[in-house]
């Protein structure tokens, strides 16, 4: 009799926790993916997300607030040769509004990746953005507050480029005031600057120019409109020279890549043959990502 009462009590507690909510809905999905330079490592981000929608009196008057069961963002790798999976970072959402703050892969170089997280913050509902520099070979990750670091120098972070496998970043920035100006014809008045963040965290002003081209051999290459010359800023030497040898890079034909399936439940590996892409699903099912 006592066991029966305990079982009934336990059942009541479990069911009452979800009273006023519908069945569990799983909306887990892949967020982004990139094929690394080694052509065998797939870096991916995944969002494990499940909730119960409010029903009945809990849904009054505007739909109510769901009961969020799982809200976890993952970063991992998949080896195309061994079919092995490594989870490099697992983050339970505590900073962002439910369903926000997902890991998005911005770019990769070598085994380094620049990852962003953005969305509305908990409590304030203000928009926020943060970045992670990830070494997906070693599994090391470092949170970097690029926006605040550049704001302290009077600049908006603007367009960000990961330029080498060491983690060097290049920014094409505006002043904080210019970045807030959304009026028409503002482009005729802005003064962009190119900045560099070194792997050890130093910030360097490379040039007053909007025309960043690329990074080559430790130099930031940009175009100077007033002279029509290509210029090179040495990151280590902190010097600038005329890059007379530089020619605009030729178009590089990409023949392999990774995309998300239409329902974002799978990743697909593609190979371009005779100008046509052929895709196959990877055996990277969501239930393998724990």
VOPAGU-2260 file (C-alpha; in pm, 1 decimal, decimal comma):
REM VOPAGU-2260
SITE   aa  ch    i         X         Y         Z
SITE  UNK   A    0       0,0       0,0       0,0
SITE  UNK   A    1     280,2     237,2      91,2
SITE  UNK   A    2     458,8     166,5    -238,9
SITE  UNK   A    3     135,2     236,2    -427,0
SITE  UNK   A    4      95,2     571,9    -251,1
SITE  UNK   A    5     456,5     664,5    -329,9
SITE  UNK   A    6     407,8     572,5    -696,5
SITE  UNK   A    7      87,0     776,8    -720,5
SITE  UNK   A    8     250,5    1074,6    -547,9
SITE  UNK   A    9     546,6    1059,4    -783,4
SITE  UNK   A   10     316,0    1039,8   -1085,1
SITE  UNK   A   11     118,3    1338,5    -954,7
SITE  UNK   A   12     433,6    1547,3    -909,4
SITE  UNK   A   13     561,1    1466,1   -1259,0
SITE  UNK   A   14     229,0    1539,1   -1430,6
SITE  UNK   A   15     159,0    1852,5   -1224,0
SITE  UNK   A   16     495,3    1999,5   -1328,2
SITE  UNK   A   17     369,7    2005,4   -1686,1
SITE  UNK   A   18       6,4    2092,0   -1611,5
SITE  UNK   A   19    -103,8    2360,7   -1856,5
SITE  UNK   A   20     158,2    2270,1   -2116,6
SITE  UNK   A   21     136,9    2068,3   -2435,5
SITE  UNK   A   22     356,1    1774,8   -2543,9
SITE  UNK   A   23     732,0    1811,3   -2569,3
SITE  UNK   A   24     837,7    1961,6   -2904,7
SITE  UNK   A   25    1194,1    1904,9   -3027,7
SITE  UNK   A   26    1322,1    2187,8   -3246,4
SITE  UNK   A   27    1690,2    2088,9   -3238,7
SITE  UNK   A   28    1886,9    2178,2   -3553,1
SITE  UNK   A   29    2227,7    2242,9   -3703,5
SITE  UNK   A   30    2310,8    2613,6   -3709,5
SITE  UNK   A   31    2619,0    2633,3   -3932,4
SITE  UNK   A   32    2905,2    2423,4   -4070,7
SITE  UNK   A   33    3237,1    2470,8   -4249,8
SITE  UNK   A   34    3481,0    2236,6   -4420,8
SITE  UNK   A   35    3830,6    2299,5   -4283,4
SITE  UNK   A   36    4136,9    2363,3   -4498,7
SITE  UNK   A   37    4249,3    2002,3   -4451,4
SITE  UNK   A   38    3939,2    1892,1   -4652,3
SITE  UNK   A   39    3854,1    1620,0   -4400,7
SITE  UNK   A   40    3741,6    1805,5   -4087,0
SITE  UNK   A   41    3389,0    1946,0   -4071,2
SITE  UNK   A   42    3339,1    2207,6   -3800,4
SITE  UNK   A   43    2973,1    2243,4   -3704,9
SITE  UNK   A   44    2745,7    2412,3   -3453,9
SITE  UNK   A   45    2425,7    2254,5   -3325,4
SITE  UNK   A   46    2139,1    2379,4   -3110,2
SITE  UNK   A   47    1962,3    2125,5   -2889,7
SITE  UNK   A   48    1626,8    2290,8   -2820,0
SITE  UNK   A   49    1302,5    2145,6   -2685,0
SITE  UNK   A   50    1001,8    2293,5   -2508,1
SITE  UNK   A   51     636,8    2247,3   -2417,7
SITE  UNK   A   52     399,6    2516,3   -2543,3
SITE  UNK   A   53     164,3    2677,3   -2292,6
SITE  UNK   A   54    -196,3    2561,9   -2314,4
SITE  UNK   A   55    -525,2    2647,0   -2146,6
SITE  UNK   A   56    -507,3    2911,8   -1876,4
SITE  UNK   A   57    -127,4    2932,8   -1908,1
SITE  UNK   A   58    -166,1    3050,1   -2268,7
SITE  UNK   A   59    -394,0    3343,4   -2174,5
SITE  UNK   A   60    -398,5    3611,2   -2312,7
SITE  UNK   A   61    -115,9    3611,7   -2570,6
SITE  UNK   A   62       3,1    3253,8   -2597,6
SITE  UNK   A   63     186,8    3235,8   -2268,4
SITE  UNK   A   64     546,0    3137,3   -2198,1
SITE  UNK   A   65     662,9    2788,2   -2302,2
SITE  UNK   A   66     820,8    2546,5   -2059,1
SITE  UNK   A   67    1176,7    2521,0   -2193,9
SITE  UNK   A   68    1318,0    2173,8   -2136,3
SITE  UNK   A   69    1648,9    2192,2   -2326,0
SITE  UNK   A   70    1844,1    2491,9   -2461,8
SITE  UNK   A   71    2204,7    2391,4   -2526,6
SITE  UNK   A   72    2448,0    2506,9   -2795,6
SITE  UNK   A   73    2724,2    2276,1   -2919,3
SITE  UNK   A   74    3043,0    2314,1   -3121,2
SITE  UNK   A   75    3195,5    1999,3   -3266,6
SITE  UNK   A   76    3391,0    1836,1   -3545,3
SITE  UNK   A   77    3318,7    1544,8   -3775,0
SITE  UNK   A   78    3602,5    1358,7   -3948,0
SITE  UNK   A   79    3507,4    1263,0   -4303,6
SITE  UNK   A   80    3756,2     975,3   -4306,1
SITE  UNK   A   81    3707,4     813,2   -3964,5
SITE  UNK   A   82    3344,6     930,6   -3919,3
SITE  UNK   A   83    3443,0    1028,5   -3567,0
SITE  UNK   A   84    3265,6    1306,4   -3374,3
SITE  UNK   A   85    3420,5    1535,3   -3113,3
SITE  UNK   A   86    3216,3    1777,7   -2904,7
SITE  UNK   A   87    3446,7    2071,8   -2832,6
SITE  UNK   A   88    3215,2    2302,9   -2643,3
SITE  UNK   A   89    2876,7    2253,3   -2480,3
SITE  UNK   A   90    2701,6    2560,3   -2340,5
SITE  UNK   A   91    2370,6    2563,5   -2154,4
SITE  UNK   A   92    2187,7    2888,9   -2225,5
SITE  UNK   A   93    2186,6    3115,3   -1921,0
SITE  UNK   A   94    2276,8    3452,3   -2076,1
SITE  UNK   A   95    2041,2    3484,6   -2373,6
SITE  UNK   A   96    1667,5    3479,3   -2418,8
SITE  UNK   A   97    1547,9    3121,0   -2482,8
SITE  UNK   A   98    1648,0    3001,7   -2828,3
SITE  UNK   A   99    1904,9    3282,6   -2877,5
SITE  UNK   A  100    2283,0    3303,9   -2848,3
SITE  UNK   A  101    2351,3    3022,9   -3093,8
SITE  UNK   A  102    2706,3    2948,6   -3209,2
SITE  UNK   A  103    2754,7    3069,0   -3568,6
SITE  UNK   A  104    3077,8    2990,1   -3753,6
SITE  UNK   A  105    3196,5    3312,7   -3916,4
SITE  UNK   A  106    3518,7    3184,7   -4076,9
SITE  UNK   A  107    3798,1    2928,5   -4048,7
SITE  UNK   A  108    4169,7    2938,5   -4127,7
SITE  UNK   A  109    4384,0    2633,6   -4072,1
SITE  UNK   A  110    4248,4    2491,3   -3747,2
SITE  UNK   A  111    4132,9    2825,1   -3608,5
SITE  UNK   A  112    3772,6    2946,7   -3624,7
SITE  UNK   A  113    3593,8    3269,6   -3539,9
SITE  UNK   A  114    3257,1    3197,1   -3379,3
SITE  UNK   A  115    2986,6    3452,7   -3299,8
SITE  UNK   A  116    2691,7    3447,0   -3062,2
SITE  UNK   A  117    2416,8    3704,0   -3082,3
SITE  UNK   A  118    2062,5    3780,4   -2981,2
SITE  UNK   A  119    1860,0    3930,7   -2699,8
SITE  UNK   A  120    2002,5    3912,9   -2349,9
SITE  UNK   A  121    1807,3    3774,3   -2057,1
SITE  UNK   A  122    1644,6    4026,8   -1830,7
SITE  UNK   A  123    1711,1    4340,5   -2033,1
SITE  UNK   A  124    1608,0    4210,5   -2377,5
SITE  UNK   A  125    1890,6    4427,2   -2516,1
SITE  UNK   A  126    2077,6    4300,4   -2820,8
SITE  UNK   A  127    2419,9    4154,6   -2754,9
SITE  UNK   A  128    2701,1    3988,0   -2943,5
SITE  UNK   A  129    3010,2    3797,9   -2830,2
SITE  UNK   A  130    3284,1    3606,6   -3007,5
SITE  UNK   A  131    3485,3    3291,6   -2951,6
SITE  UNK   A  132    3823,4    3205,5   -3102,2
SITE  UNK   A  133    3836,5    2828,7   -3132,1
SITE  UNK   A  134    4127,6    2595,9   -3202,7
SITE  UNK   A  135    3929,6    2295,8   -3322,5
SITE  UNK   A  136    4234,6    2070,8   -3346,0
SITE  UNK   A  137    4339,4    2118,9   -2984,6
SITE  UNK   A  138    3985,8    2182,2   -2860,7
SITE  UNK   A  139    4079,1    2512,6   -2695,8
SITE  UNK   A  140    3840,9    2808,8   -2704,5
SITE  UNK   A  141    3879,5    3167,9   -2587,5
SITE  UNK   A  142    3598,3    3418,5   -2536,8
SITE  UNK   A  143    3691,3    3758,0   -2681,8
SITE  UNK   A  144    3490,5    4077,9   -2635,4
SITE  UNK   A  145    3585,3    4233,1   -2968,9
SITE  UNK   A  146    3305,2    4488,2   -2969,4
SITE  UNK   A  147    3396,7    4631,8   -2627,9
SITE  UNK   A  148    3771,0    4619,6   -2700,0
SITE  UNK   A  149    3731,4    4832,7   -3013,3
SITE  UNK   A  150    3470,9    5059,9   -2854,0
SITE  UNK   A  151    3732,7    5145,9   -2590,7
SITE  UNK   A  152    3942,2    5272,1   -2883,4
SITE  UNK   A  153    3653,5    5471,9   -3027,5
SITE  UNK   A  154    3574,5    5227,0   -3307,4
SITE  UNK   A  155    3285,5    5002,5   -3403,6
SITE  UNK   A  156    3401,7    4648,1   -3481,8
SITE  UNK   A  157    3243,7    4652,0   -3829,1
SITE  UNK   A  158    3339,6    4375,2   -4071,4
SITE  UNK   A  159    3566,6    4114,3   -3910,3
SITE  UNK   A  160    3808,5    3882,6   -4094,4
SITE  UNK   A  161    4000,8    3584,7   -3954,7
SITE  UNK   A  162    4314,2    3598,0   -4169,4
SITE  UNK   A  163    4546,8    3318,7   -4055,5
SITE  UNK   A  164    4575,3    2998,4   -3856,7
SITE  UNK   A  165    4727,6    3182,6   -3561,4
SITE  UNK   A  166    4407,8    3376,2   -3491,3
SITE  UNK   A  167    4496,1    3719,1   -3633,7
SITE  UNK   A  168    4185,5    3931,7   -3695,2
SITE  UNK   A  169    4138,2    4228,3   -3929,3
SITE  UNK   A  170    3854,6    4480,7   -3890,3
SITE  UNK   A  171    3719,2    4744,4   -4127,1
SITE  UNK   A  172    3580,8    4989,3   -3872,1
SITE  UNK   A  173    3387,2    5312,2   -3837,5
SITE  UNK   A  174    3389,6    5552,5   -3547,1
SITE  UNK   A  175    3117,4    5488,5   -3288,3
SITE  UNK   A  176    2932,0    5800,6   -3405,6
SITE  UNK   A  177    2952,2    5700,4   -3773,2
SITE  UNK   A  178    2826,6    5351,2   -3697,8
SITE  UNK   A  179    2513,5    5495,7   -3533,7
SITE  UNK   A  180    2441,6    5724,2   -3832,3
SITE  UNK   A  181    2177,7    5562,1   -4052,0
SITE  UNK   A  182    2097,4    5871,5   -4260,5
SITE  UNK   A  183    2110,1    5854,7   -4641,1
SITE  UNK   A  184    2437,0    5961,4   -4806,1
SITE  UNK   A  185    2636,9    5899,9   -4488,3
SITE  UNK   A  186    2894,3    5706,1   -4695,0
SITE  UNK   A  187    3024,6    6031,5   -4840,5
SITE  UNK   A  188    3128,4    6148,2   -4493,8
SITE  UNK   A  189    3258,9    5838,9   -4313,9
SITE  UNK   A  190    3627,3    5772,8   -4255,3
SITE  UNK   A  191    3683,0    5394,3   -4223,6
SITE  UNK   A  192    3992,9    5258,6   -4055,1
SITE  UNK   A  193    4152,7    4915,4   -4082,4
SITE  UNK   A  194    4253,8    4764,7   -3748,5
SITE  UNK   A  195    4432,7    4441,8   -3654,4
SITE  UNK   A  196    4409,0    4220,6   -3348,0
SITE  UNK   A  197    4718,0    4004,8   -3303,2
SITE  UNK   A  198    4703,0    3650,2   -3159,8
SITE  UNK   A  199    4828,2    3783,4   -2823,3
SITE  UNK   A  200    4548,5    4041,9   -2807,1
SITE  UNK   A  201    4722,2    4362,5   -2919,3
SITE  UNK   A  202    4514,9    4606,6   -3127,8
SITE  UNK   A  203    4688,7    4799,3   -3405,8
SITE  UNK   A  204    4562,6    5071,3   -3638,7
SITE  UNK   A  205    4682,5    4962,4   -3983,0
SITE  UNK   A  206    4540,2    5228,0   -4216,2
SITE  UNK   A  207    4278,8    5492,6   -4284,7
SITE  UNK   A  208    4100,6    5314,1   -4568,1
SITE  UNK   A  209    3785,7    5116,7   -4643,7
SITE  UNK   A  210    3954,2    4906,1   -4910,8
SITE  UNK   A  211    4095,6    4602,6   -4731,8
SITE  UNK   A  212    4213,5    4336,8   -4978,3
SITE  UNK   A  213    4371,5    4048,7   -4787,1
SITE  UNK   A  214    4651,8    3939,2   -4555,5
SITE  UNK   A  215    4967,9    3797,9   -4710,8
SITE  UNK   A  216    5287,3    3688,2   -4537,5
SITE  UNK   A  217    5213,8    3885,2   -4223,4
SITE  UNK   A  218    5107,9    4202,3   -4405,7
SITE  UNK   A  219    4766,1    4364,2   -4436,8
SITE  UNK   A  220    4710,8    4463,9   -4799,5
SITE  UNK   A  221    4477,8    4753,2   -4877,2
SITE  UNK   A  222    4409,6    5001,9   -5156,3
SITE  UNK   A  223    4476,1    5373,6   -5115,7
SITE  UNK   A  224    4216,1    5560,2   -5327,8
SITE  UNK   A  225    4397,7    5894,9   -5329,8
SITE  UNK   A  226    4706,3    5747,5   -5499,5
SITE  UNK   A  227    4551,0    5431,6   -5651,8
SITE  UNK   A  228    4835,3    5233,7   -5493,8
SITE  UNK   A  229    4820,8    4904,0   -5309,5
SITE  UNK   A  230    4978,9    4935,9   -4965,1
SITE  UNK   A  231    5106,9    4677,7   -4716,5
SITE  UNK   A  232    5106,6    4714,3   -4337,0
SITE  UNK   A  233    5348,6    4481,6   -4157,1
SITE  UNK   A  234    5180,0    4343,1   -3845,4
SITE  UNK   A  235    5504,1    4249,9   -3670,2
SITE  UNK   A  236    5709,1    4549,1   -3788,8
SITE  UNK   A  237    5430,5    4809,3   -3757,3
SITE  UNK   A  238    5549,8    4967,1   -4082,8
SITE  UNK   A  239    5377,8    5053,0   -4410,2
SITE  UNK   A  240    5514,0    5020,8   -4762,1
SITE  UNK   A  241    5389,4    5045,8   -5118,8
SITE  UNK   A  242    5298,6    4696,7   -5241,1
SITE  UNK   A  243    5389,9    4736,1   -5607,7
SITE  UNK   A  244    5400,7    4359,3   -5654,7
SITE  UNK   A  245    5044,4    4299,7   -5541,1
SITE  UNK   A  246    4784,9    4198,5   -5794,6
SITE  UNK   A  247    4421,6    4135,5   -5715,9
SITE  UNK   A  248    4381,6    3769,4   -5629,8
SITE  UNK   A  249    4236,0    3549,5   -5900,7
SITE  UNK   A  250    3903,5    3376,1   -5846,5
SITE  UNK   A  251    3947,2    3047,8   -5658,3
SITE  UNK   A  252    3706,4    2778,0   -5770,7
SITE  UNK   A  253    3567,2    2593,0   -5468,6
SITE  UNK   A  254    3507,0    2225,2   -5543,6
SITE  UNK   A  255    3420,6    2083,5   -5199,0
SITE  UNK   A  256    3201,9    2206,8   -4918,7
SITE  UNK   A  257    2944,1    2137,7   -4650,8
SITE  UNK   A  258    2588,8    2271,3   -4629,2
SITE  UNK   A  259    2289,0    2230,7   -4400,5
SITE  UNK   A  260    1996,1    2023,2   -4522,2
SITE  UNK   A  261    1673,3    2210,5   -4591,6
SITE  UNK   A  262    1525,9    2107,0   -4256,1
SITE  UNK   A  263    1858,8    2168,1   -4077,0
SITE  UNK   A  264    1845,3    1819,2   -3926,3
SITE  UNK   A  265    2147,0    1694,8   -4126,7
SITE  UNK   A  266    2470,4    1809,2   -4287,1
SITE  UNK   A  267    2548,9    1739,9   -4652,1
SITE  UNK   A  268    2894,4    1707,8   -4807,9
SITE  UNK   A  269    2919,8    1840,0   -5162,6
SITE  UNK   A  270    3165,2    1791,2   -5449,4
SITE  UNK   A  271    3151,5    1999,6   -5767,5
SITE  UNK   A  272    3198,8    1793,9   -6084,1
SITE  UNK   A  273    3190,1    1960,5   -6427,9
SITE  UNK   A  274    3038,9    2270,0   -6271,9
SITE  UNK   A  275    2758,2    2081,8   -6095,6
SITE  UNK   A  276    2735,9    2016,6   -5721,7
SITE  UNK   A  277    2664,4    1663,9   -5596,9
SITE  UNK   A  278    2565,2    1623,3   -5231,0
SITE  UNK   A  279    2541,8    1331,8   -4991,2
SITE  UNK   A  280    2413,9    1330,1   -4633,5
SITE  UNK   A  281    2669,2    1275,4   -4359,6
SITE  UNK   A  282    2599,0    1013,7   -4094,6
SITE  UNK   A  283    2586,8    1281,9   -3830,3
SITE  UNK   A  284    2244,0    1235,6   -3679,7
SITE  UNK   A  285    2125,3    1469,5   -3401,4
SITE  UNK   A  286    2087,0    1174,2   -3163,1
SITE  UNK   A  287    2466,8    1124,3   -3181,9
SITE  UNK   A  288    2528,4    1474,9   -3044,3
SITE  UNK   A  289    2513,3    1439,8   -2668,1
